[in-house]
């Protein structure tokens, strides 16, 4: 269960993890399975009214030993643990979420070359081959829909000009990359690109000679085989971007605690870790099937490129810091005692052997360390409190 920070002004008891024990006379005991925080009648654990502090009492004898823990002081963090999967994402404006981005053929022909699964194809490289000629990848959000030649203009020409400058086929001074006009400089630069790629050197870009995609792509699947006949509009490849992230599906109540930019630690199956931050939290909960509970997608981006080790569909654990308090007093959750009138206390063991209950107010929980922030009159770092033992 996620740790929650309790607002200072909130009334009523704070929820405590269900494993909270009850003690009687300093000895831990189980409550027939799941522990119960507050019980009525004679079966209740030692409790006092809110704000009450009993007189000091002597320590139980040697026949009733107790386990002690030190009150620690320092920075306390509340962390939420979620399960995730490493996935390559799509950056296409016309593809959503983690959906694969299809590569659609534009001209008829026979497949003569195909990329390998998992291969990354970048700007100016061949996506596949048709009729012995490569089909090049160029960058741009507008898909190819016509042949380009001298005298034309438009956003697709602007994409081509930017690609030619980015690949070094023309200097920006001679071919402004933001220009949407197919000029003589465009034709000259295109001839250089065609010569490098092994294409017919025409200074024109026929439909089907290149495809515009938003960026570098990673090959996720290959549809036809070598020698297959292609027709216009036929899907040849399914791709993703070459960017990895961790994708998690969480309960809506958990998602309410998560915000873009929160730091995260990603733990792999071998115990190694990588740092990251929340890159996105979906605003709408969805269900995988009619009978499944709705969940919210949370995306975690690694801090450093390549930190996810080119894994694909690998399961990982993600720890996200949801709150942090500096100079906080903290005790083990097993040190908490529920009081009859509501609220909690800890049993402080003094150096002279006496014990006293100190009412405390709870703050954030650190589930990973099993600690909870407490404030109470007279409670200080270094004090010892009784914890549930065996």
C-alpha positions as a LaTeX table, in Angstrom:
\begin{tabular}{lrrr}
\hline
Residue & $x$ (\AA) & $y$ (\AA) & $z$ (\AA) \\
\hline
Unk1 & 0.00 & 0.00 & 0.00 \\
Unk2 & 1.36 & 3.43 & $-0.86$ \\
Unk3 & 2.61 & 5.68 & 1.90 \\
Unk4 & 0.51 & 8.79 & 2.45 \\
Unk5 & 1.50 & 12.06 & 3.99 \\
Unk6 & $-1.04$ & 13.18 & 6.55 \\
Unk7 & $-1.89$ & 16.91 & 6.46 \\
Unk8 & $-1.19$ & 18.62 & 9.78 \\
Unk9 & $-4.76$ & 19.77 & 10.19 \\
Unk10 & $-6.39$ & 16.43 & 9.41 \\
Unk11 & $-8.51$ & 15.04 & 12.18 \\
Unk12 & $-8.89$ & 11.42 & 13.16 \\
Unk13 & $-6.47$ & 8.52 & 13.21 \\
Unk14 & $-3.96$ & 7.91 & 10.45 \\
Unk15 & $-4.10$ & 4.61 & 8.60 \\
Unk16 & $-1.31$ & 2.28 & 9.68 \\
Unk17 & $-0.17$ & $-0.72$ & 7.66 \\
Unk18 & $-2.18$ & $-3.82$ & 8.61 \\
Unk19 & 0.82 & $-5.59$ & 10.08 \\
Unk20 & 0.82 & $-3.21$ & 13.07 \\
Unk21 & 1.10 & $-5.38$ & 16.20 \\
Unk22 & $-0.47$ & $-5.03$ & 19.60 \\
Unk23 & 1.49 & $-5.54$ & 22.77 \\
Unk24 & 0.51 & $-6.45$ & 26.28 \\
Unk25 & 2.92 & $-5.75$ & 29.13 \\
Unk26 & 5.73 & $-5.08$ & 26.68 \\
Unk27 & 5.36 & $-8.45$ & 24.89 \\
Unk28 & 4.33 & $-8.76$ & 21.29 \\
Unk29 & 1.40 & $-11.02$ & 20.44 \\
Unk30 & $-0.56$ & $-11.84$ & 17.31 \\
Unk31 & $-4.25$ & $-11.10$ & 16.97 \\
Unk32 & $-5.37$ & $-14.30$ & 15.31 \\
Unk33 & $-4.08$ & $-13.45$ & 11.83 \\
Unk34 & $-4.23$ & $-9.85$ & 10.66 \\
Unk35 & $-3.38$ & $-7.39$ & 13.41 \\
Unk36 & $-6.15$ & $-5.09$ & 14.67 \\
Unk37 & $-5.39$ & $-1.50$ & 15.57 \\
Unk38 & $-8.18$ & $-0.68$ & 18.02 \\
Unk39 & $-10.24$ & $-3.26$ & 19.88 \\
Unk40 & $-13.08$ & $-2.82$ & 22.33 \\
Unk41 & $-13.36$ & $-4.39$ & 25.76 \\
Unk42 & $-10.91$ & $-6.46$ & 27.74 \\
Unk43 & $-9.08$ & $-7.81$ & 24.69 \\
Unk44 & $-7.64$ & $-4.39$ & 23.82 \\
Unk45 & $-3.94$ & $-3.65$ & 24.04 \\
Unk46 & $-2.68$ & $-1.19$ & 26.65 \\
Unk47 & $-4.20$ & 2.16 & 25.65 \\
Unk48 & $-4.64$ & 5.62 & 27.10 \\
Unk49 & $-6.85$ & 8.53 & 26.15 \\
Unk50 & $-5.65$ & 11.13 & 23.67 \\
Unk51 & $-2.91$ & 13.26 & 25.14 \\
Unk52 & $-2.73$ & 11.20 & 28.33 \\
Unk53 & 0.68 & 10.22 & 29.63 \\
Unk54 & 0.77 & 7.58 & 32.36 \\
Unk55 & 3.12 & 7.67 & 35.25 \\
Unk56 & 6.43 & 5.95 & 34.71 \\
Unk57 & 6.30 & 2.27 & 35.47 \\
Unk58 & 9.13 & $-0.12$ & 36.23 \\
Unk59 & 10.44 & $-2.36$ & 33.50 \\
Unk60 & 9.06 & $-5.86$ & 33.42 \\
Unk61 & 11.30 & $-8.44$ & 35.06 \\
Unk62 & 13.86 & $-10.60$ & 33.38 \\
Unk63 & 11.12 & $-13.07$ & 32.48 \\
Unk64 & 9.54 & $-10.46$ & 30.22 \\
Unk65 & 12.30 & $-9.11$ & 27.96 \\
Unk66 & 11.45 & $-6.47$ & 25.40 \\
Unk67 & 12.97 & $-5.47$ & 22.08 \\
Unk68 & 14.12 & $-1.89$ & 21.75 \\
Unk69 & 14.78 & 0.36 & 18.76 \\
Unk70 & 16.38 & 3.79 & 18.62 \\
Unk71 & 14.47 & 6.90 & 17.61 \\
Unk72 & 16.34 & 8.12 & 14.53 \\
Unk73 & 16.56 & 11.68 & 13.29 \\
Unk74 & 17.28 & 12.81 & 9.74 \\
Unk75 & 15.73 & 12.94 & 6.26 \\
Unk76 & 12.77 & 10.60 & 5.83 \\
Unk77 & 11.31 & 9.77 & 2.44 \\
Unk78 & 8.02 & 8.18 & 1.53 \\
Unk79 & 8.33 & 5.84 & $-1.45$ \\
Unk80 & 5.79 & 4.09 & $-3.62$ \\
Unk81 & 6.74 & 0.74 & $-5.16$ \\
Unk82 & 5.24 & $-0.15$ & $-8.54$ \\
Unk83 & 5.89 & $-2.90$ & $-11.07$ \\
Unk84 & 6.77 & $-1.87$ & $-14.60$ \\
Unk85 & 7.91 & $-3.14$ & $-17.99$ \\
Unk86 & 10.70 & $-1.72$ & $-20.16$ \\
Unk87 & 9.33 & $-0.74$ & $-23.57$ \\
Unk88 & 10.40 & 1.21 & $-26.62$ \\
Unk89 & 8.03 & 4.08 & $-27.25$ \\
Unk90 & 6.59 & 5.71 & $-30.33$ \\
Unk91 & 7.23 & 9.42 & $-30.83$ \\
Unk92 & 4.97 & 9.74 & $-33.84$ \\
Unk93 & 2.34 & 12.48 & $-33.72$ \\
Unk94 & $-0.09$ & 10.10 & $-35.44$ \\
Unk95 & 0.61 & 7.15 & $-33.12$ \\
Unk96 & $-0.33$ & 7.21 & $-29.45$ \\
Unk97 & 1.18 & 5.77 & $-26.30$ \\
Unk98 & 3.38 & 2.73 & $-26.87$ \\
Unk99 & 1.65 & 1.66 & $-30.08$ \\
Unk100 & 3.92 & 0.49 & $-32.88$ \\
Unk101 & 4.34 & 2.91 & $-35.76$ \\
Unk102 & 3.69 & 1.24 & $-39.14$ \\
Unk103 & 5.92 & 1.82 & $-42.16$ \\
Unk104 & 3.64 & 1.88 & $-45.20$ \\
Unk105 & 4.92 & 1.24 & $-48.71$ \\
Unk106 & 4.18 & 3.89 & $-51.37$ \\
Unk107 & 5.07 & 2.27 & $-54.71$ \\
Unk108 & 4.57 & $-1.28$ & $-56.11$ \\
Unk109 & 7.51 & $-3.63$ & $-56.41$ \\
Unk110 & 9.25 & $-6.74$ & $-55.09$ \\
Unk111 & 10.93 & $-6.77$ & $-51.66$ \\
Unk112 & 14.69 & $-7.13$ & $-52.15$ \\
Unk113 & 16.04 & $-6.13$ & $-48.70$ \\
Unk114 & 14.69 & $-6.11$ & $-45.16$ \\
Unk115 & 16.13 & $-4.88$ & $-41.83$ \\
Unk116 & 16.79 & $-7.13$ & $-38.84$ \\
Unk117 & 14.44 & $-7.23$ & $-35.86$ \\
Unk118 & 15.65 & $-4.83$ & $-33.18$ \\
Unk119 & 17.78 & $-2.88$ & $-35.66$ \\
Unk120 & 17.75 & 0.92 & $-35.37$ \\
Unk121 & 17.42 & 2.83 & $-38.63$ \\
Unk122 & 18.43 & 6.50 & $-38.67$ \\
Unk123 & 18.16 & 9.51 & $-40.94$ \\
Unk124 & 19.36 & 8.81 & $-44.47$ \\
Unk125 & 19.62 & 5.03 & $-43.99$ \\
Unk126 & 17.59 & 2.36 & $-45.80$ \\
Unk127 & 14.41 & 1.08 & $-44.18$ \\
Unk128 & 14.00 & $-1.74$ & $-46.71$ \\
Unk129 & 14.58 & $-2.38$ & $-50.41$ \\
Unk130 & 12.18 & $-2.59$ & $-53.36$ \\
Unk131 & 13.26 & $-3.65$ & $-56.84$ \\
Unk132 & 16.91 & $-3.55$ & $-55.83$ \\
Unk133 & 16.78 & 0.09 & $-54.65$ \\
Unk134 & 16.71 & 1.26 & $-51.02$ \\
Unk135 & 13.78 & 3.12 & $-49.49$ \\
Unk136 & 15.36 & 5.84 & $-47.35$ \\
Unk137 & 14.28 & 7.12 & $-43.95$ \\
Unk138 & 14.00 & 10.91 & $-43.73$ \\
Unk139 & 12.82 & 12.81 & $-40.66$ \\
Unk140 & 9.60 & 14.78 & $-40.55$ \\
Unk141 & 6.07 & 14.69 & $-39.12$ \\
Unk142 & 4.28 & 14.91 & $-42.51$ \\
Unk143 & 4.12 & 11.55 & $-44.32$ \\
Unk144 & 5.25 & 11.39 & $-47.95$ \\
Unk145 & 2.25 & 11.80 & $-50.23$ \\
Unk146 & 3.67 & 13.03 & $-53.55$ \\
Unk147 & 6.85 & 13.19 & $-55.60$ \\
Unk148 & 8.99 & 16.29 & $-55.03$ \\
Unk149 & 10.69 & 18.30 & $-57.76$ \\
Unk150 & 11.95 & 21.77 & $-58.66$ \\
Unk151 & 9.31 & 24.48 & $-58.25$ \\
Unk152 & 7.17 & 22.73 & $-55.61$ \\
Unk153 & 6.68 & 24.06 & $-52.10$ \\
Unk154 & 5.03 & 22.95 & $-48.88$ \\
Unk155 & 5.70 & 21.34 & $-45.49$ \\
Unk156 & 7.00 & 18.14 & $-47.09$ \\
Unk157 & 9.59 & 20.18 & $-49.05$ \\
Unk158 & 10.56 & 21.92 & $-45.80$ \\
Unk159 & 11.18 & 18.50 & $-44.27$ \\
Unk160 & 13.36 & 17.48 & $-47.21$ \\
Unk161 & 15.44 & 20.68 & $-47.02$ \\
Unk162 & 15.99 & 20.21 & $-43.28$ \\
Unk163 & 17.04 & 16.57 & $-43.85$ \\
Unk164 & 19.52 & 17.49 & $-46.57$ \\
Unk165 & 21.17 & 20.13 & $-44.36$ \\
Unk166 & 21.20 & 17.85 & $-41.29$ \\
Unk167 & 22.98 & 15.10 & $-43.27$ \\
Unk168 & 25.61 & 17.47 & $-44.64$ \\
Unk169 & 24.39 & 17.36 & $-48.23$ \\
Unk170 & 24.10 & 21.15 & $-48.29$ \\
Unk171 & 25.25 & 23.99 & $-46.03$ \\
Unk172 & 22.54 & 26.00 & $-44.28$ \\
Unk173 & 23.86 & 29.15 & $-45.94$ \\
Unk174 & 23.10 & 27.71 & $-49.37$ \\
Unk175 & 19.90 & 25.84 & $-48.43$ \\
Unk176 & 17.96 & 27.36 & $-45.51$ \\
Unk177 & 16.60 & 24.34 & $-43.59$ \\
Unk178 & 13.36 & 26.18 & $-42.80$ \\
Unk179 & 12.65 & 26.91 & $-46.46$ \\
Unk180 & 9.56 & 25.24 & $-47.92$ \\
Unk181 & 10.63 & 25.80 & $-51.53$ \\
Unk182 & 12.22 & 23.13 & $-53.76$ \\
Unk183 & 15.06 & 25.18 & $-55.21$ \\
Unk184 & 18.12 & 24.49 & $-57.35$ \\
Unk185 & 20.04 & 24.12 & $-54.08$ \\
Unk186 & 17.56 & 21.44 & $-53.01$ \\
Unk187 & 18.05 & 19.54 & $-56.27$ \\
Unk188 & 21.85 & 19.71 & $-55.98$ \\
Unk189 & 21.82 & 18.48 & $-52.38$ \\
Unk190 & 19.36 & 15.71 & $-53.27$ \\
Unk191 & 21.71 & 14.50 & $-55.99$ \\
Unk192 & 24.47 & 14.16 & $-53.40$ \\
Unk193 & 22.16 & 12.12 & $-51.15$ \\
Unk194 & 21.06 & 9.87 & $-54.03$ \\
Unk195 & 24.65 & 9.27 & $-55.06$ \\
Unk196 & 25.64 & 8.23 & $-51.50$ \\
Unk197 & 22.61 & 5.94 & $-51.17$ \\
Unk198 & 23.05 & 4.19 & $-54.52$ \\
Unk199 & 19.85 & 5.61 & $-55.98$ \\
Unk200 & 19.36 & 7.00 & $-59.49$ \\
Unk201 & 20.81 & 10.54 & $-59.43$ \\
Unk202 & 17.90 & 12.66 & $-60.67$ \\
Unk203 & 17.70 & 15.66 & $-58.33$ \\
Unk204 & 14.06 & 14.75 & $-57.81$ \\
Unk205 & 12.42 & 12.66 & $-55.08$ \\
Unk206 & 9.85 & 10.25 & $-56.56$ \\
Unk207 & 7.08 & 8.99 & $-54.30$ \\
Unk208 & 8.30 & 5.77 & $-52.67$ \\
Unk209 & 12.03 & 6.57 & $-52.81$ \\
Unk210 & 11.98 & 7.87 & $-49.22$ \\
Unk211 & 9.57 & 7.82 & $-46.29$ \\
Unk212 & 9.21 & 10.59 & $-43.70$ \\
Unk213 & 8.96 & 9.46 & $-40.06$ \\
Unk214 & 9.31 & 11.55 & $-36.87$ \\
Unk215 & 12.77 & 10.24 & $-36.00$ \\
Unk216 & 15.01 & 7.19 & $-35.74$ \\
Unk217 & 13.05 & 3.96 & $-35.54$ \\
Unk218 & 13.65 & 0.53 & $-34.08$ \\
Unk219 & 12.32 & $-2.43$ & $-36.07$ \\
Unk220 & 9.65 & $-4.21$ & $-34.02$ \\
Unk221 & 8.31 & $-6.57$ & $-36.68$ \\
Unk222 & 8.66 & $-7.32$ & $-40.41$ \\
Unk223 & 5.48 & $-8.03$ & $-42.34$ \\
Unk224 & 6.44 & $-9.47$ & $-45.77$ \\
Unk225 & 9.33 & $-11.74$ & $-46.68$ \\
Unk226 & 12.03 & $-11.27$ & $-49.29$ \\
Unk227 & 10.59 & $-11.65$ & $-52.78$ \\
Unk228 & 7.10 & $-10.64$ & $-51.73$ \\
Unk229 & 5.19 & $-8.33$ & $-54.05$ \\
Unk230 & 4.27 & $-5.01$ & $-52.47$ \\
Unk231 & 1.42 & $-2.71$ & $-53.36$ \\
Unk232 & 0.88 & 0.93 & $-52.37$ \\
Unk233 & $-0.57$ & 1.27 & $-48.87$ \\
Unk234 & 0.77 & $-2.10$ & $-47.71$ \\
Unk235 & 2.45 & $-2.22$ & $-44.28$ \\
Unk236 & 6.04 & $-3.39$ & $-44.54$ \\
Unk237 & 7.39 & $-2.83$ & $-41.02$ \\
Unk238 & 6.16 & $-2.09$ & $-37.52$ \\
Unk239 & 8.51 & 0.22 & $-35.66$ \\
Unk240 & 8.96 & 2.06 & $-32.41$ \\
Unk241 & 11.31 & 4.89 & $-31.57$ \\
Unk242 & 14.78 & 4.00 & $-30.28$ \\
Unk243 & 13.87 & 5.59 & $-26.92$ \\
Unk244 & 13.16 & 3.34 & $-23.95$ \\
Unk245 & 11.05 & 3.96 & $-20.89$ \\
Unk246 & 9.37 & 2.00 & $-18.11$ \\
Unk247 & 5.61 & 1.64 & $-18.41$ \\
Unk248 & 3.52 & 0.76 & $-15.35$ \\
Unk249 & $-0.19$ & 0.25 & $-14.83$ \\
Unk250 & $-1.24$ & 1.43 & $-11.35$ \\
Unk251 & $-4.42$ & 1.75 & $-9.36$ \\
Unk252 & $-6.05$ & 5.18 & $-9.71$ \\
Unk253 & $-5.55$ & 5.80 & $-5.97$ \\
Unk254 & $-1.80$ & 5.28 & $-6.42$ \\
Unk255 & $-1.69$ & 7.46 & $-9.51$ \\
Unk256 & $-3.16$ & 10.36 & $-7.51$ \\
Unk257 & 0.14 & 10.56 & $-5.58$ \\
Unk258 & 2.34 & 10.63 & $-8.68$ \\
Unk259 & 3.39 & 13.72 & $-10.60$ \\
Unk260 & 5.54 & 14.36 & $-13.66$ \\
Unk261 & 9.13 & 15.04 & $-12.65$ \\
Unk262 & 9.16 & 12.99 & $-9.44$ \\
Unk263 & 12.47 & 11.08 & $-9.08$ \\
Unk264 & 12.46 & 7.30 & $-9.34$ \\
Unk265 & 14.81 & 4.37 & $-8.90$ \\
Unk266 & 14.49 & 1.50 & $-11.39$ \\
Unk267 & 15.61 & $-1.92$ & $-10.11$ \\
Unk268 & 16.38 & $-4.73$ & $-12.58$ \\
Unk269 & 16.04 & $-8.46$ & $-11.99$ \\
Unk270 & 19.77 & $-8.80$ & $-11.26$ \\
Unk271 & 19.57 & $-6.17$ & $-8.51$ \\
Unk272 & 21.26 & $-3.38$ & $-10.47$ \\
Unk273 & 19.55 & 0.01 & $-10.55$ \\
Unk274 & 19.13 & 3.09 & $-12.72$ \\
Unk275 & 17.75 & 6.51 & $-11.91$ \\
Unk276 & 14.79 & 8.08 & $-13.67$ \\
Unk277 & 11.89 & 10.48 & $-13.41$ \\
Unk278 & 8.17 & 10.24 & $-14.08$ \\
Unk279 & 7.66 & 11.37 & $-17.66$ \\
Unk280 & 3.88 & 11.05 & $-17.82$ \\
Unk281 & 0.79 & 10.08 & $-15.85$ \\
Unk282 & $-2.32$ & 9.30 & $-17.89$ \\
Unk283 & $-5.35$ & 11.41 & $-17.07$ \\
Unk284 & $-7.86$ & 8.65 & $-17.86$ \\
Unk285 & $-8.02$ & 5.17 & $-16.32$ \\
Unk286 & $-8.56$ & 2.31 & $-18.76$ \\
Unk287 & $-9.31$ & $-1.42$ & $-18.50$ \\
Unk288 & $-7.41$ & $-4.10$ & $-20.38$ \\
Unk289 & $-10.60$ & $-6.19$ & $-20.59$ \\
Unk290 & $-14.26$ & $-5.84$ & $-19.59$ \\
Unk291 & $-13.64$ & $-7.88$ & $-16.44$ \\
Unk292 & $-10.45$ & $-6.16$ & $-15.29$ \\
Unk293 & $-10.17$ & $-3.21$ & $-12.93$ \\
Unk294 & $-9.29$ & 0.14 & $-14.48$ \\
Unk295 & $-5.68$ & 1.28 & $-14.19$ \\
Unk296 & $-3.71$ & 4.41 & $-14.98$ \\
Unk297 & $-0.58$ & 4.29 & $-17.15$ \\
Unk298 & 2.55 & 5.81 & $-15.63$ \\
Unk299 & 5.67 & 6.31 & $-17.77$ \\
Unk300 & 9.12 & 6.56 & $-16.18$ \\
Unk301 & 12.00 & 7.88 & $-18.28$ \\
Unk302 & 15.61 & 6.99 & $-17.40$ \\
Unk303 & 17.85 & 9.89 & $-16.43$ \\
Unk304 & 20.60 & 8.75 & $-18.82$ \\
Unk305 & 20.14 & 7.45 & $-22.34$ \\
Unk306 & 20.90 & 3.74 & $-22.59$ \\
Unk307 & 20.40 & 3.17 & $-18.87$ \\
Unk308 & 17.72 & 0.54 & $-19.56$ \\
Unk309 & 20.30 & $-1.66$ & $-21.30$ \\
Unk310 & 18.30 & $-2.09$ & $-24.54$ \\
Unk311 & 15.94 & $-4.44$ & $-22.73$ \\
Unk312 & 12.54 & $-5.04$ & $-24.29$ \\
Unk313 & 9.46 & $-6.12$ & $-22.31$ \\
Unk314 & 11.65 & $-6.84$ & $-19.26$ \\
Unk315 & 9.96 & $-6.62$ & $-15.85$ \\
Unk316 & 11.42 & $-4.11$ & $-13.38$ \\
Unk317 & 10.51 & $-2.57$ & $-10.03$ \\
Unk318 & 10.21 & 1.18 & $-9.69$ \\
Unk319 & 10.49 & 3.10 & $-6.43$ \\
Unk320 & 9.12 & 6.64 & $-6.58$ \\
Unk321 & 9.69 & 9.23 & $-3.85$ \\
Unk322 & 6.31 & 10.81 & $-3.11$ \\
Unk323 & 7.29 & 12.91 & $-0.07$ \\
Unk324 & 10.39 & 13.88 & 1.88 \\
Unk325 & 10.90 & 15.49 & 5.29 \\
Unk326 & 14.21 & 16.76 & 6.64 \\
Unk327 & 15.26 & 16.57 & 10.28 \\
Unk328 & 12.39 & 14.22 & 11.06 \\
Unk329 & 12.08 & 11.88 & 14.06 \\
Unk330 & 11.22 & 8.36 & 13.01 \\
Unk331 & 10.48 & 5.05 & 14.72 \\
Unk332 & 9.74 & 1.56 & 13.39 \\
Unk333 & 6.07 & 1.11 & 12.51 \\
Unk334 & 6.07 & $-1.83$ & 14.94 \\
Unk335 & 6.67 & 0.64 & 17.80 \\
Unk336 & 3.23 & 2.24 & 17.39 \\
Unk337 & 0.49 & 1.54 & 19.94 \\
Unk338 & $-3.14$ & 2.46 & 19.24 \\
Unk339 & $-4.91$ & 4.43 & 22.01 \\
Unk340 & $-8.48$ & 3.83 & 23.10 \\
Unk341 & $-9.67$ & 7.32 & 22.25 \\
Unk342 & $-7.88$ & 7.44 & 18.93 \\
Unk343 & $-4.34$ & 8.32 & 18.00 \\
Unk344 & $-1.10$ & 6.53 & 18.73 \\
Unk345 & 1.69 & 6.37 & 21.28 \\
Unk346 & 5.14 & 4.87 & 21.64 \\
Unk347 & 6.56 & 3.21 & 24.73 \\
Unk348 & 9.81 & 4.96 & 25.65 \\
Unk349 & 12.37 & 3.00 & 27.65 \\
Unk350 & 14.46 & 5.30 & 29.84 \\
Unk351 & 18.08 & 4.61 & 30.81 \\
Unk352 & 17.02 & 3.99 & 34.43 \\
Unk353 & 14.84 & 1.08 & 33.35 \\
Unk354 & 11.47 & 2.86 & 33.55 \\
Unk355 & 8.97 & 2.93 & 30.70 \\
Unk356 & 6.43 & 5.61 & 29.74 \\
Unk357 & 3.90 & 5.99 & 26.96 \\
Unk358 & 4.33 & 9.13 & 24.87 \\
Unk359 & 1.41 & 10.13 & 22.59 \\
Unk360 & 2.65 & 10.89 & 19.05 \\
Unk361 & 1.38 & 12.45 & 15.87 \\
Unk362 & 2.18 & 10.53 & 12.70 \\
Unk363 & 3.66 & 11.97 & 9.53 \\
Unk364 & 4.87 & 10.16 & 6.42 \\
Unk365 & 5.66 & 6.45 & 6.18 \\
Unk366 & 8.83 & 5.04 & 4.66 \\
Unk367 & 7.52 & 1.63 & 3.63 \\
Unk368 & 10.89 & 0.49 & 2.32 \\
Unk369 & 12.59 & 1.04 & 5.70 \\
Unk370 & 9.56 & 0.24 & 7.83 \\
Unk371 & 9.71 & 3.66 & 9.52 \\
Unk372 & 7.14 & 6.33 & 10.32 \\
Unk373 & 7.64 & 9.99 & 11.14 \\
Unk374 & 6.50 & 10.90 & 14.68 \\
Unk375 & 6.33 & 14.00 & 16.83 \\
Unk376 & 5.66 & 13.84 & 20.55 \\
Unk377 & 6.32 & 15.91 & 23.66 \\
Unk378 & 9.77 & 15.12 & 25.04 \\
Unk379 & 10.61 & 12.60 & 22.29 \\
Unk380 & 14.12 & 13.06 & 20.89 \\
Unk381 & 16.57 & 11.39 & 18.56 \\
Unk382 & 18.52 & 8.66 & 20.33 \\
Unk383 & 15.67 & 7.69 & 22.66 \\
Unk384 & 14.77 & 4.00 & 22.78 \\
Unk385 & 11.26 & 2.72 & 22.15 \\
Unk386 & 9.77 & $-0.73$ & 22.62 \\
Unk387 & 9.00 & $-2.57$ & 19.39 \\
Unk388 & 7.03 & $-5.73$ & 18.75 \\
Unk389 & 9.26 & $-8.78$ & 19.14 \\
Unk390 & 8.77 & $-12.52$ & 18.95 \\
\hline
\end{tabular}
